[in-house]
Amino acid sequence: MFKKWLVAIVVACSIFTISSTTTHVDASTSTSQVTKTKVTAAQQKVYKKFHSEYDMMWEMEKKDYKNFYLVGRKNNEVVGGYDTRKGQSLFGIKIGDSSSTVTKKYGKPVDSILKNNTAYKQSYVDGNGKVTSGTYFIDGKYVTFFYDLHAKNTVRSILWVTEKTELTKKGFFSASSNDLRNSFEELAFHLMNQARVANGVPALLYESQYNFVGRQHSRDMIYYNFFDHKGKDGKQPWDRMKAGGIKFTASGENLAYGQYSAIHVHEALMNSIGHRENILQAKFAHSFIGVQFSNTNIPYFTIGFYK
């Protein structure tokens, strides 16, 4: 008999929103696409490359979840970064510092980002009114400090992009593509493994051959305009997994939409206790991820876990 786990629905405001945009994440417990690009000899050893929401590629230089970071690069120029290494100092802030250290040094985060005469209002609170991040304009770069609400509001990670790179993203969401979908899926997987290893939990195995299971549910939520684990056909996550040919004894599912990148989805899920528990659940050993985009380029994530 399959062991099924259920956790109450969790809804959170988006980290970054246009005023009319909201972010939702939902938890229920129960492939590789390395783009062919010209690289220098020094770059040939990069472990993985991912398309991003910006006009740049994320590079995961090595498979090291204990020392996880990404380099954002365009035409061999570093134009962005994402770092989770505890003790690493960026922009005068160490990962692991308290959120108050950030506000003491930089004050209030930016209220909005102006693009083509449109001000995109920024929001940094979740559905419970808790501050989960802050974005600042520092030395020609937009820098976001992500806070961990479950670790005494310390800085969990730091994301930055140059002003020019930020402004190349014309709106809140970037144009959808198969490359972007594949990258969001796989990058989200590696981000979860970073969090697991940092918390003493074994890394998951990426079962990308089952991504179609998650993609179908994401597609259904878009097409039928709903957001729930229970599909319009009445099927639950474990029903979809079984129908997809997955054999399991325990299963779980996280859902999210409204964030514009895999990084922002991951950081939102890590600050929501039900989703965080799924990500850090030691009994889970496998994961698949299915992303689909709405006709307004909003990405929907269905993340499956199983043992």
Order of alpha helices (4+ residues) and beta strands (2+ residues): beta-beta-beta-beta-beta-beta-beta-beta-alpha-beta-beta-beta-beta-beta-alpha-alpha-beta-alpha-alpha-beta-alpha-alpha-beta-beta
